[in-house]
Amino acid sequence: MKIKNQNTIPSKYLLLIVVVVCGILLGAERFMDGGPLSWVANYTIIPMQKGISYVGTWMSDLTDNFATLKDLQKENEELQERIDTLTIDNTRLRQEQYELERLQELYKLDQNYADYEKVGAHVIANNGTNWFSSFTIDKGSNDGIRKDMNVLAGSGLVGIVTDVGPDYAQVRSIIDDGSNVSGMVLSTSDLCMVRGDLQLMEDGRIRFEKLPNNDNEIEVGEQVVTSHISSTYLQGLFIGYISEISVDSNNLTRSGYITPAVDFSKLQEVLVITTTKQDLTNQDEGSEGE
């Protein structure tokens, strides 16, 4: 036996409800512009349309922004490439400018000692310290380099060639602990001995000693050059400026310090004088013999 569902609304009541609702809508039409459908649309369809329009606009803006972002990324990459190129060019120009300045210094140095024939060379190795107390150049016997040739850089004397190979040569600088150079105060012609000292180079100085304590007044700033009595160094090569001077305890001599004419921490190019002191001595002896 089937039992009727008590919750089921009879069809006649449903029809009645529909008629009542339609009547209400028709009645509301008199008080609202556009009728009941317009009223329902105002609260249902139109908000939905606004939402859909907003989402569409947002999606369109997002697409435009994405396209703009891609353009910006591409432009940024192009700008970065230009920056990299300009950075490389700027670095190259600075290197060339620095090299030009060094070459100009060498040219000026060459002109200062125009009486001597010289060969330019690059420093290719040093003794592994911060100071070029000894180093190797890229010119050797194949280029006319011989032992005891004097070496110049910066504004004056660097050192002397101590060993020669076919395509290289070893140079001992005047700051080396084993270096002794006969010097002369340019203004008075008084002689002194200039000795290398790597510890002193930490303060940018080298030592001089055995300068006669005579009536010649010598002040800070006086120039010291190589003397005529040196057995290996040519006369008149600029060594540096006196930075400090005092009378020794024996009251017979004076000693002090010299600021070198060369920066021994940054040697890159040098000039090698291809005439040795022995060559000049031999020439003088030959002239006297004639």
SVG drawing of the C-alpha trace seen along z (x, -y; Angstrom):
<svg xmlns="http://www.w3.org/2000/svg" viewBox="-6 -76 155 78">
<polyline fill="none" stroke="black" stroke-width="0.4" points="0.0,0.0 1.5,-3.3 1.6,-6.2 1.2,-9.7 4.0,-12.2 2.6,-14.6 5.3,-17.3 4.1,-17.4 2.3,-20.7 -0.8,-20.1 -0.5,-21.4 -3.4,-23.7 -1.6,-25.5 1.5,-25.9 -0.5,-27.4 -2.1,-29.7 1.4,-30.8 2.6,-31.5 -0.5,-33.6 0.0,-35.6 3.6,-36.3 2.8,-37.4 0.1,-39.7 2.6,-41.2 5.1,-41.8 2.4,-43.3 1.3,-45.6 4.9,-46.7 5.3,-47.6 3.0,-50.6 5.4,-52.1 8.7,-51.2 10.0,-52.2 10.7,-49.3 8.4,-46.8 9.1,-43.9 11.7,-42.4 13.7,-45.6 13.4,-45.6 14.6,-42.0 17.4,-42.8 18.5,-45.8 19.2,-43.4 20.4,-40.4 21.5,-40.6 23.0,-44.1 25.3,-43.5 26.4,-40.3 27.1,-42.3 29.1,-44.8 31.1,-42.0 31.7,-40.3 32.7,-43.7 35.1,-44.3 36.7,-40.9 37.0,-41.4 38.7,-44.8 41.0,-43.4 42.0,-40.5 42.6,-43.0 44.7,-45.2 46.6,-42.1 47.3,-41.1 48.4,-44.6 50.6,-44.7 52.1,-41.4 52.9,-42.6 54.4,-45.8 56.4,-43.8 57.9,-41.7 58.8,-44.9 60.4,-46.3 62.4,-43.1 63.6,-43.2 64.5,-46.9 66.3,-46.2 68.3,-43.5 69.2,-45.8 70.2,-48.5 72.3,-46.1 74.1,-45.0 74.8,-48.6 76.0,-49.2 78.3,-46.2 79.7,-47.4 80.3,-50.9 81.9,-49.5 84.3,-47.4 85.0,-50.4 85.6,-52.7 87.9,-50.2 89.9,-49.8 90.1,-53.6 91.4,-53.9 94.0,-51.2 95.1,-52.9 95.2,-56.3 97.3,-54.8 99.6,-53.1 99.9,-56.4 100.9,-58.2 103.6,-55.6 104.9,-55.8 105.0,-59.5 107.1,-59.2 109.5,-56.9 109.7,-59.2 110.5,-62.2 113.1,-60.0 114.5,-59.0 114.8,-62.7 116.5,-63.5 119.2,-61.0 119.3,-61.5 123.1,-61.0 122.6,-57.3 121.2,-54.6 118.4,-52.7 116.1,-49.7 112.6,-49.6 111.5,-46.4 108.5,-45.1 108.8,-43.7 107.5,-40.2 108.4,-38.9 109.7,-40.0 111.1,-38.3 107.6,-37.6 107.5,-40.6 105.7,-43.9 108.9,-45.6 110.8,-45.2 114.1,-44.7 115.0,-42.2 113.0,-41.4 113.0,-40.0 112.5,-41.9 111.5,-40.5 114.6,-41.6 117.9,-39.7 121.1,-39.1 119.2,-38.8 118.1,-42.4 121.6,-43.6 121.2,-43.5 124.4,-42.8 125.4,-42.4 126.1,-45.7 123.8,-47.8 122.0,-50.5 118.2,-50.4 115.9,-53.4 112.2,-54.0 110.0,-56.7 112.3,-59.7 115.6,-58.0 117.8,-55.0 116.2,-51.6 119.2,-49.3 121.6,-47.2 121.5,-44.1 123.0,-41.1 122.2,-38.2 121.3,-37.8 119.5,-35.1 118.6,-35.1 115.2,-36.6 115.3,-37.8 117.5,-39.6 117.6,-39.8 117.8,-43.3 118.9,-44.1 117.4,-47.4 119.1,-50.0 116.7,-49.2 118.0,-45.6 119.9,-44.8 122.9,-43.9 123.0,-47.1 125.7,-49.8 125.8,-52.8 128.3,-55.6 126.3,-58.8 126.9,-62.5 125.0,-65.5 124.3,-67.5 124.6,-71.0 128.0,-70.5 129.5,-67.4 130.2,-65.8 130.3,-62.0 128.3,-59.5 127.4,-55.8 123.8,-54.9 122.8,-51.5 119.7,-49.5 117.5,-48.5 114.2,-46.7 113.0,-47.5 113.5,-51.2 111.4,-50.9 108.4,-50.3 108.7,-54.0 109.6,-54.9 113.3,-55.6 116.8,-54.4 119.9,-55.2 123.0,-57.2 126.2,-57.5 129.8,-58.6 128.9,-62.1 131.8,-64.4 131.0,-66.8 132.6,-69.8 131.7,-73.4 129.2,-72.6 125.7,-73.2 123.4,-70.4 119.6,-70.7 116.6,-68.5 115.4,-68.4 118.9,-68.2 119.2,-65.9 121.5,-62.9 122.8,-61.3 125.3,-58.6 128.9,-59.7 131.8,-59.6 133.8,-57.2 131.3,-54.3 132.7,-51.2 129.4,-50.0 126.9,-52.9 127.1,-55.7 127.6,-59.2 124.7,-61.6 121.7,-59.2 119.1,-60.6 118.7,-58.6 116.4,-60.7 116.0,-63.6 117.5,-63.9 114.7,-63.7 116.8,-63.6 120.4,-64.4 122.4,-64.4 126.0,-64.5 127.5,-61.2 129.0,-60.6 132.5,-60.8 131.8,-64.4 133.6,-63.6 130.7,-62.4 127.0,-62.8 124.3,-60.3 120.6,-60.2 117.8,-59.1 116.8,-59.6 113.4,-59.5 113.9,-57.5 113.0,-58.9 111.3,-55.6 108.2,-54.0 109.6,-50.5 106.1,-49.0 104.7,-49.7 107.4,-48.9 105.9,-47.8 108.2,-49.2 111.9,-50.2 114.6,-51.6 117.9,-49.8 120.9,-51.9 122.9,-49.8 126.2,-51.4 128.0,-50.2 130.5,-52.1 133.2,-49.7 132.3,-50.6 133.0,-54.3 136.2,-53.4 137.4,-51.4 136.6,-54.3 138.5,-56.7 141.5,-54.4 141.4,-54.0 141.3,-57.8 144.3,-58.3 146.2,-55.6 145.7,-57.4"/>
</svg>
